Amino acid sequence: MSSRMSIDGIIPKPFALLAVLGTLYMNGACLLQPALAGASAEHHSHEWDRGDEDDDTIEMHQDVGRRVEWRTLEFHKREKDSLLHVQLLSINDFHGQLSVGRLVANRPVGGAAVLAAYLQAAQQDPNDPELSDRTFIIHAGDHVGATPPESALLQDEPSIGFLNLLANRYCRFNDRTDRRDRLRAWEVEESRDDRRDRRMDPKCNLVGTPGNHEFDEGKDELMRLLNGGNHSTGPFLENPYRGARFPYVSANVVVERTGKPILPPFVIKQVNGVRLAFIGAVLKQTPTIVTPTGVAGLKFLDEADSINRYVRWLRRKERIHTFIVLIHQGGTQTSYQGPTQPGGLINGQDIVNIVSRLDDDVDVVVSGHAHSFTNTLLKNQNGAEILVTQAFSSSTAYGDIDLTIDRKTNDVVAKSAAIVTTFADAGPGLTPDPEVAAVVAQTEAKVAPLVNRVIGEAAAALLRSESPAGESALGNVIADAQRAALGTDFAFMNPGGIRADLLAGPITYGALFTVQPFGNSLVQMTLTGQQIYDLLNQQWVNQPFPRTLKTSGLTYTWDNNRPIGDRIVEVRRHGAPIDRQARFSVTVNNFMAAGGDNFTVLTQGQNQMGGPIDLGALIAYIQSLPQPFSAAIEGRITRLN
């Protein structure tokens, strides 16, 4: 899109693929919780950090008959032969959802093989046999990290392998040993050879960008996952592991010492002589929501400034005017039935602010992070209309985006989008991709002996759902397990690290792994009573929303009418107020100990000692309980007002 363009209007056009989606979901302030397996709906969580409370609920996906199409005046003036149709198929927040098992409106949905079938079908049009040659599959981050055992226990290599299977013949592994051949086109402006890395081929049909979860195990593991090489605990399915056949791009993650990007900021694609650029970015708050030691030495720059820098450079040096942004940041939009609506209100000031500051030449922003629905046109500060999309999460939907480009000006003159639910009981979902299904079966078989091992039995479901004060039954169990593991006075667990509920009945290793997939180690430290007050007050300080810690060994009262930073009324141990000058032993995970989720007080803890992995502590604790066991909200946290 260019500032030279004016808007002709919003023109509906028939939806050629599966007339699906629409969606109904409810917005709430951490009050709505994920559906249990077999329930009537699947909840798509609001992924504001490395694992937050579910905030948005999809109760059903319903048909959409039409979609918005934005067109310029120039669109009507051009001959058909001067216009180029390009299709973008987008996903976000896949989180290693290789296996089936999710539900939407009590119908099976998603899984890698079903998603692949939809993406393949979307590229088939009997009236346009060359459509697949003009289609790009893109993802907006968190493709890996916080993943189920089928992916996580194999270091997420199968999730990258899944995308490799969707790649066309132009997508190649970068099997070069001389790393000096890499990353030159964006490091040295005079260089124009961005094909030194063979994944940068302009006809490769895939491109992705990292989300915050790609940094869960640090930069080095991210680079191994992308560039290849066996993990220390591998090999797994592939020997040697060869990495990704497609590029990851990110414009705003740089080495702090040098200012150099750790990944290509952009990739240029080419379709029938027309070039378009894909620019990546991740939320700049990433260092606060991943283990700080994992991103040590990296700097996360302002998203809009970084994107605009490369838009200007590519426009000047390469004369490109079609720009697609892949950004791991997003918001929620109230969903609707019927035709896609322009000007939809997005709840998420960060993404709205970023879009408002983008260059006029940016045409599309594919967003993520919020695990939600977005499909609207937002104006930037100059009034230019930018199409913004987001396709829920975990393989349950994808974005179908159409661009029409004027071959003479290289400008986008029409654009539209629809979000498609990947139902497994209809359409392409009835015939899952066999090659992808075979790989998924191989991964499931590889981890089955461990995943299916029964650890204990729950008398009733243990949920993440919180009381009005912020306490949860599952959080209590996890905090108790961590305190027991190290024998400390207190334990604190961040809510974002609790990724799933536990159903009633037999509890397997796989179910517990899904609850705590990060492999965080426990840390024992000493805090004063005052530091514990300060820690609990940080649940509201510099937080995008309250992050209510799950506690063990203490109770406390907080007052919602008191100012942020001074909401804790009283902290008690064995029913008596703690002495603010006394010293107490405390257990937290290493993510929190390093100041994650902005709990910086913990970096001041004294006498720090490492402990077992959090999952191991939870397994040992559950095994120690009389079976079947139960847990409840006990009143550990009391809220006033």
C-alpha positions in Angstrom: 0.0 0.0 0.0 1.2 3.5 -0.7 0.3 6.9 0.6 -0.6 7.8 -3.0 -3.7 5.5 -2.7 -7.2 6.5 -1.7 -9.9 4.1 -0.5 -12.7 3.2 -2.9 -14.7 1.4 -0.2 -15.4 -1.9 1.4 -16.7 -4.3 -1.2 -17.8 -7.8 -0.2 -16.8 -10.7 -2.4 -17.8 -14.4 -2.2 -15.7 -16.6 0.0 -14.4 -19.4 -2.1 -13.1 -21.7 0.7 -15.2 -23.7 3.0 -17.5 -20.9 4.2 -16.3 -21.1 7.7 -15.6 -19.1 10.8 -17.1 -16.1 12.2 -16.7 -17.2 15.7 -18.3 -16.2 18.9 -16.2 -15.7 21.9 -16.3 -13.7 25.1 -13.9 -11.2 26.5 -13.1 -11.2 30.2 -10.5 -10.2 32.7 -9.0 -13.6 33.5 -12.4 -14.9 34.6 -13.0 -17.4 31.7 -11.2 -20.6 31.8 -10.3 -23.4 29.3 -12.8 -26.1 28.5 -12.0 -29.6 29.7 -11.6 -32.3 27.1 -15.0 -33.4 26.0 -16.7 -30.1 26.9 -18.8 -28.2 24.5 -16.2 -25.7 23.5 -12.5 -25.1 23.2 -11.0 -22.1 24.9 -8.1 -20.3 23.1 -5.9 -18.8 25.8 -4.8 -15.2 25.9 -1.0 -15.6 25.6 0.2 -12.3 27.0 3.4 -13.9 28.3 5.1 -17.3 28.6 1.8 -18.8 29.7 -1.0 -16.8 31.0 -4.6 -17.3 32.2 -7.0 -18.0 29.4 -8.8 -14.7 28.7 -10.8 -15.3 25.5 -13.3 -18.1 24.8 -14.4 -19.4 21.5 -17.8 -21.0 22.1 -18.4 -21.8 18.4 -17.2 -21.1 14.9 -19.9 -20.3 12.5 -20.0 -19.7 8.8 -19.0 -16.4 7.2 -20.6 -15.8 3.8 -18.5 -12.9 2.7 -15.3 -11.2 3.6 -14.1 -7.6 3.4 -12.2 -6.4 0.4 -10.3 -3.2 0.5 -9.8 -1.6 -3.0 -8.1 1.5 -4.3 -9.4 3.7 -7.1 -6.5 2.4 -9.2 -8.0 -1.1 -9.0 -10.8 -0.2 -11.3 -8.5 1.5 -13.8 -6.3 -1.5 -14.4 -6.7 -4.2 -17.0 -7.0 -7.7 -15.6 -3.6 -8.7 -17.0 -1.9 -5.9 -15.1 -3.1 -7.3 -11.7 -1.4 -10.1 -9.8 -3.2 -12.2 -7.2 -1.1 -13.4 -4.3 -2.5 -15.6 -1.5 -1.1 -15.7 2.1 -2.0 -18.6 4.4 -1.2 -17.6 8.0 -1.0 -19.3 11.3 0.2 -18.2 14.7 0.9 -19.7 18.2 1.0 -23.3 16.9 2.7 -24.3 20.1 3.6 -27.8 18.8 0.0 -28.9 18.5 0.9 -31.9 16.3 -1.7 -34.3 17.7 -5.4 -34.2 17.5 -7.7 -33.8 20.5 -8.9 -30.2 20.5 -12.5 -29.3 20.3 -14.4 -26.2 19.0 -18.2 -26.3 19.5 -17.8 -29.9 20.6 -16.4 -30.8 17.2 -12.8 -32.1 16.6 -10.5 -29.5 15.2 -6.9 -29.1 14.3 -3.8 -31.2 14.7 -0.9 -30.9 12.2 -2.2 -33.3 9.6 -5.7 -31.7 9.5 -4.1 -28.2 9.4 -1.9 -29.3 6.5 -4.9 -30.7 4.6 -6.6 -27.3 4.9 -3.6 -25.4 3.8 -3.1 -27.7 0.8 -6.8 -27.5 -0.2 -6.6 -23.7 0.0 -4.0 -23.7 -2.7 -6.2 -25.7 -5.1 -8.5 -23.9 -7.5 -9.6 -25.5 -10.7 -10.1 -22.1 -12.2 -6.6 -21.1 -11.2 -4.2 -24.0 -11.6 -1.2 -21.8 -10.8 -2.5 -20.6 -7.5 -0.1 -22.6 -5.4 2.8 -20.9 -7.2 1.5 -17.6 -5.8 0.8 -18.8 -2.3 3.0 -18.2 0.8 2.5 -20.0 4.1 3.5 -17.7 7.0 3.5 -17.9 10.8 3.7 -15.2 13.4 5.6 -16.8 16.2 5.3 -19.2 19.1 5.4 -22.1 16.7 7.5 -23.9 19.3 7.7 -23.6 23.1 5.1 -24.4 25.7 4.4 -27.5 23.6 2.8 -30.9 24.3 5.1 -33.8 25.0 5.0 -35.1 21.4 7.0 -32.0 20.4 8.7 -30.8 23.6 10.2 -34.1 24.6 11.9 -34.1 21.2 13.2 -30.5 21.6 10.4 -29.3 19.2 12.2 -30.6 16.2 9.0 -32.3 14.9 7.2 -29.0 14.9 9.9 -27.5 12.6 9.8 -30.7 10.6 6.0 -30.3 10.1 6.6 -26.9 8.4 9.4 -28.4 6.4 6.9 -30.8 4.9 4.8 -27.9 3.7 7.7 -26.3 1.9 8.0 -26.2 -1.9 11.0 -27.3 -3.9 12.6 -23.9 -3.6 12.9 -24.2 0.1 16.3 -25.7 0.9 18.3 -26.6 4.0 21.2 -24.3 4.6 23.9 -27.0 4.8 26.8 -24.6 4.7 29.6 -24.9 7.2 31.0 -21.4 6.7 28.8 -19.1 8.8 30.5 -16.1 7.3 28.3 -16.7 4.3 25.2 -16.0 6.3 23.4 -12.8 7.3 25.2 -10.5 5.0 22.5 -8.8 3.0 21.0 -7.0 6.1 24.3 -6.4 7.9 26.0 -4.6 5.0 23.7 -2.4 3.1 25.9 -2.4 0.0 25.5 -6.2 -0.3 22.5 -7.3 -2.4 23.1 -11.1 -2.2 20.5 -12.3 0.3 20.8 -15.8 -1.2 23.9 -16.7 0.6 21.6 -18.4 3.1 19.8 -20.8 0.8 16.6 -20.6 2.8 16.3 -17.0 1.5 15.3 -18.2 -2.0 12.6 -15.7 -3.2 10.4 -18.5 -4.5 10.4 -20.5 -1.2 6.8 -20.5 0.0 7.4 -20.4 3.7 8.5 -17.7 6.2 8.1 -17.4 10.0 9.0 -15.1 12.8 10.0 -16.0 16.4 7.6 -15.3 19.3 8.6 -15.0 22.9 8.4 -18.8 23.4 11.0 -19.4 20.8 13.4 -17.9 23.4 12.3 -20.2 26.2 15.5 -22.2 26.1 17.7 -19.3 25.0 19.2 -17.9 21.8 21.6 -20.8 21.3 18.9 -23.4 21.3 16.7 -21.3 19.0 19.6 -21.0 16.5 20.2 -24.8 16.8 16.6 -25.5 16.1 16.6 -23.3 13.0 20.1 -24.0 11.7 20.4 -27.7 12.5 22.6 -29.9 14.6 21.8 -32.7 17.1 20.7 -31.7 20.6 22.8 -33.1 23.5 19.9 -35.5 24.3 19.3 -36.4 20.7 19.2 -37.5 18.0 15.4 -38.0 17.9 13.6 -38.6 14.6 16.3 -37.3 12.3 20.1 -37.9 12.4 21.6 -35.4 11.9 18.9 -32.9 12.6 19.0 -30.4 9.7 17.0 -27.5 10.9 14.5 -25.4 9.0 14.2 -25.3 5.2 12.7 -21.8 5.4 13.7 -18.5 6.9 12.8 -17.0 10.2 12.9 -13.2 10.1 13.0 -10.6 12.9 13.8 -6.9 12.6 13.9 -6.0 16.3 16.1 -8.6 18.0 19.7 -7.6 18.0 23.0 -8.4 19.7 23.3 -5.7 22.4 27.0 -5.4 21.9 27.0 -4.9 18.2 23.5 -3.9 17.2 23.4 -6.7 14.6 20.2 -8.7 14.1 20.4 -12.3 15.2 18.1 -13.3 12.3 17.4 -11.8 8.9 15.1 -8.8 9.5 13.2 -9.5 6.2 13.0 -11.8 3.3 12.1 -10.7 -0.3 9.8 -13.0 -2.2 9.1 -12.9 -5.9 6.0 -13.8 -7.9 5.9 -13.5 -11.7 8.4 -10.7 -11.6 6.7 -8.8 -8.7 8.6 -8.6 -5.5 7.2 -8.3 -2.0 8.9 -8.2 1.4 8.0 -10.0 4.7 9.4 -8.3 7.8 9.3 -10.0 11.3 9.1 -8.6 14.8 8.4 -9.9 18.3 7.0 -8.0 21.3 9.7 -5.8 22.8 8.7 -7.0 26.3 10.0 -10.5 25.6 12.9 -10.2 28.1 10.3 -9.8 30.9 8.4 -13.0 30.0 11.1 -15.5 29.3 14.0 -16.6 31.5 16.2 -13.5 31.5 19.4 -15.6 31.3 18.1 -17.0 28.0 18.1 -13.6 26.3 21.2 -12.2 28.0 23.2 -10.1 25.6 20.2 -9.5 23.3 18.2 -6.3 22.9 14.6 -6.1 21.9 13.9 -2.9 20.0 10.7 -1.0 19.4 8.6 -3.0 17.0 7.3 -0.2 14.8 10.6 1.7 14.6 12.4 -1.5 13.6 9.8 -2.4 10.9 9.7 1.0 9.5 13.5 1.1 9.2 13.5 -1.8 6.8 10.4 -0.7 4.9 12.2 2.6 4.1 15.4 0.8 3.2 13.7 -1.7 0.9 11.6 0.9 -0.7 14.7 3.0 -1.5 17.1 0.3 -2.4 14.8 -2.4 -3.9 11.8 -0.3 -4.9 9.4 -2.6 -3.1 6.0 -1.3 -2.3 4.2 -4.5 -1.0 5.0 -5.2 2.7 3.7 -7.9 5.0 4.6 -7.7 8.6 4.7 -10.9 10.8 4.5 -9.8 14.4 4.3 -11.7 17.6 2.1 -9.2 19.3 -1.7 -8.8 19.2 -5.0 -8.2 20.8 -8.5 -9.5 20.9 -11.4 -8.5 18.7 -15.1 -9.1 19.5 -16.0 -11.7 16.9 -19.2 -11.7 14.9 -21.4 -13.5 12.6 -22.0 -12.7 8.9 -19.8 -10.5 6.7 -16.3 -9.6 8.0 -16.6 -6.1 9.4 -14.1 -3.3 8.8 -13.0 -1.0 11.6 -13.4 -3.7 14.3 -12.3 -2.5 17.7 -9.2 -4.4 18.9 -8.7 -4.8 22.6 -4.9 -4.6 22.9 -3.3 -1.2 23.1 0.2 -2.5 22.2 -0.8 -3.8 18.8 -3.0 -0.8 18.0 -0.2 1.6 18.9 2.3 -0.4 16.7 0.0 -0.4 13.7 -0.8 3.3 14.1 2.9 4.1 13.8 3.7 1.8 10.8 4.8 3.2 7.4 2.0 3.8 4.9 3.5 1.2 2.6 2.7 -1.6 5.1 -0.2 -3.6 3.7 -0.9 -6.5 6.1 0.0 -7.2 9.7 -0.3 -10.9 10.6 -0.4 -10.9 14.4 -0.3 -13.4 17.2 0.4 -13.8 21.0 -3.2 -13.2 22.1 -4.5 -16.6 20.8 -7.5 -14.8 19.5 -9.5 -13.7 16.5 -8.6 -10.6 14.5 -9.7 -9.6 11.1 -10.1 -5.9 10.5 -8.7 -2.8 8.9 -6.9 -0.4 11.2 -5.8 3.1 10.2 -2.3 4.3 10.8 -1.6 7.8 12.0 -1.8 9.0 8.4 -5.1 7.4 7.7 -3.7 4.5 5.6 -5.7 1.3 6.0 -3.7 -1.7 7.2 -5.3 -5.2 7.2 -4.7 -6.9 10.6 -5.3 -10.6 11.2 -4.9 -13.3 13.8 -6.0 -16.9 13.6 -6.5 -18.1 17.2 -3.9 -20.8 18.1 -2.8 -24.4 18.3 -3.7 -25.4 14.7 -7.4 -24.7 15.2 -7.6 -22.1 12.5 -5.7 -20.3 9.8 -5.9 -16.9 8.0 -6.7 -16.8 4.3 -5.5 -13.5 3.0 -5.8 -12.3 -0.6 -3.7 -9.5 -2.1 -4.1 -8.0 -5.5 -0.9 -6.2 -6.7 -0.6 -3.7 -9.6 2.3 -5.0 -11.7 3.1 -1.5 -12.9 3.4 0.1 -9.5 4.1 -2.9 -7.3 1.4 -1.5 -5.0 -1.4 -3.5 -3.4 -4.7 -2.3 -4.9 -7.0 -4.8 -3.1 -6.8 -7.0 0.0 -9.1 -9.2 2.0 -9.0 -11.8 4.7 -11.0 -14.6 6.3 -10.2 -16.8 9.3 -10.9 -20.4 8.7 -11.6 -23.0 11.4 -9.8 -26.4 10.7 -12.7 -28.7 11.6 -11.6 -32.3 11.4 -15.1 -33.7 10.7 -15.8 -31.7 7.5 -14.1 -30.6 4.2 -10.4 -31.1 4.0 -10.3 -32.3 7.6 -11.9 -35.6 6.6 -8.6 -36.5 4.7 -5.7 -35.4 6.9 -2.4 -35.1 5.1 -0.9 -38.6 5.1 2.7 -37.6 5.1 2.2 -35.3 8.1 0.1 -37.9 9.8 2.9 -40.4 9.5 5.4 -38.1 11.1 3.0 -37.3 13.9 2.4 -41.0 14.5 6.1 -41.5 14.7 6.5 -38.8 17.3 3.6 -40.1 19.4 5.1 -43.6 19.3 8.5 -42.2 20.3 7.2 -40.6 23.5 4.3 -43.0 24.3 6.1 -45.1 26.9 6.8 -42.1 29.1 3.7 -40.0 28.3 1.2 -42.8 29.1 2.7 -43.7 32.4 0.1 -43.2 35.2 1.4 -41.1 38.1 -1.8 -40.8 40.2 -5.5 -40.4 40.3 -7.5 -37.2 40.8 -10.8 -37.5 42.6 -12.1 -34.4 40.8 -10.8 -32.0 38.2 -8.0 -29.6 39.2 -8.5 -26.3 37.5 -6.5 -23.1 36.9 -9.7 -21.1 37.3 -9.2 -18.5 39.9 -11.3 -17.2 42.8 -12.0 -13.5 42.8 -8.9 -13.2 45.0 -6.7 -15.0 42.5 -6.3 -18.4 44.1 -6.7 -21.7 42.1 -6.9 -25.3 43.2 -4.3 -26.5 40.7 -2.0 -23.6 41.6 -2.2 -24.7 45.3 -1.1 -28.2 44.4 1.9 -27.0 42.3 3.0 -24.5 45.0 2.7 -27.2 47.7 4.8 -29.6 45.5 7.5 -27.1 45.1 7.7 -26.2 48.8 7.8 -29.9 49.7 10.6 -30.5 47.2 13.0 -28.2 49.0 11.5 -28.1 52.5 11.2 -24.3 52.6 8.9 -22.0 54.6 7.1 -20.7 51.5 6.7 -21.3 47.8 5.5 -19.0 45.0 4.4 -20.1 41.5 3.8 -17.8 38.6 0.3 -18.4 37.0 1.7 -18.2 33.5 3.7 -21.3 34.0 0.6 -23.4 34.6 -0.4 -24.4 31.0 -3.4 -26.7 31.4 -6.0 -28.2 33.7 -6.0 -31.7 35.1 -9.1 -33.9 34.5 -10.6 -36.2 37.1 -9.4 -39.8 36.9 -6.0 -41.3 36.1 -3.2 -38.6 35.7 -0.5 -39.5 33.3 3.0 -38.1 32.9 1.9 -36.6 29.6 -0.9 -34.7 31.4 1.5 -33.3 34.0 4.0 -32.4 31.3 1.3 -30.4 29.5 0.6 -28.6 32.8 4.3 -27.7 33.3 6.2 -28.1 30.0 9.0 -25.6 30.5 11.5 -27.8 32.4 12.2 -25.0 34.9 14.4 -25.9 37.8 13.5 -25.0 41.3 15.5 -22.4 43.3 15.7 -22.0 47.1 16.5 -18.6 48.4 16.2 -16.5 51.6 13.9 -13.4 51.7 13.0 -11.0 54.5 9.4 -10.5 55.5 9.5 -7.1 53.9 10.8 -8.6 50.6 7.8 -11.0 50.7 5.5 -8.0 51.0 7.3 -6.4 48.1 7.1 -9.5 46.0 3.4 -9.8 46.5 2.9 -6.2 45.7 4.7 -6.7 42.4 1.7 -8.8 41.2 0.3 -5.4 40.0 3.4 -3.3 39.5 4.5 -2.9 35.8 2.2 -5.8 34.8 -0.1 -5.8 31.7 -2.7 -7.4 34.0 -2.6 -8.8 37.6 -0.3 -11.8 37.8 -1.5 -13.5 41.0 1.1 -15.8 42.4 0.1 -19.2 43.7 1.4 -19.7 47.2 2.2 -22.3 49.8 3.0 -22.0 53.4 1.4 -18.5 53.9 -1.9 -16.7 53.6 -2.4 -13.0 52.8 -5.0 -10.3 52.3 -5.0 -7.7 49.6 -7.2 -4.6 49.1 -8.2 -3.7 45.6 -8.9 -0.1 46.7 -5.3 0.5 47.8 -2.8 2.0 45.3 -0.7 -0.3 43.1 2.5 -1.0 45.0 0.8 -1.1 48.4 -2.1 -3.5 48.0 -0.9 -6.2 50.5 -2.7 -5.7 53.8 -1.2 -8.6 55.8 0.9 -11.7 55.2 0.4 -14.6 57.7 2.2 -17.8 58.6 0.3 -20.3 60.7 -2.4 -17.6 61.2 0.0 -15.0 62.7 1.4 -12.0 60.8 5.0 -12.5 59.6 7.8 -10.3 61.0 9.0 -8.0 58.2 12.5 -8.2 59.6 12.6 -12.0 59.9 14.2 -14.2 57.2 12.3 -17.0 55.5 13.3 -19.7 53.1 11.4 -19.6 49.8 11.1 -21.8 46.7 10.4 -20.4 43.2 11.3 -21.6 39.7 14.4 -20.4 37.9 12.3 -18.2 35.6 11.0 -16.2 38.5 14.3 -16.3 40.3 15.9 -14.4 37.4 13.2 -11.7 37.6 10.8 -13.2 35.1 7.3 -11.7 34.8 8.7 -8.5 36.4 9.1 -10.1 39.9 12.4 -8.4 40.3 12.5 -8.7 44.1 13.5 -12.3 43.7 16.8 -11.3 42.1 17.7 -9.9 45.6 17.2 -13.3 47.3 20.2 -14.5 49.3 21.7 -18.0 49.6 20.3 -19.2 46.3 20.6 -22.9 45.7 19.3 -25.0 42.7 16.9 -27.8 43.1 15.0 -30.4 41.0 13.0 -29.8 37.8 9.5 -28.4 38.6 7.8 -31.3 36.8 9.8 -33.9 38.8 8.8 -32.2 42.0 5.1 -32.2 41.0 5.3 -35.9 40.0 7.0 -36.9 43.3 4.4 -34.9 45.3 1.4 -36.4 43.6 2.9 -39.9 44.1 3.2 -39.2 47.8 -0.4 -38.3 48.3 -3.2 -40.8 49.3 -4.9 -41.8 46.1 -7.2 -40.6 44.7 -6.2 -37.1 45.8 -8.0 -33.8 45.6 -7.4 -30.1 46.0 -9.5 -27.0 46.5 -9.5 -23.3 46.8 -8.8 -22.9 50.5 -8.8 -19.2 51.2 -5.0 -18.8 51.0 -5.7 -15.4 49.4 -8.3 -13.0 50.6 -9.5 -10.0 48.6 -11.0 -6.8 50.1 -13.1 -4.6 47.8 
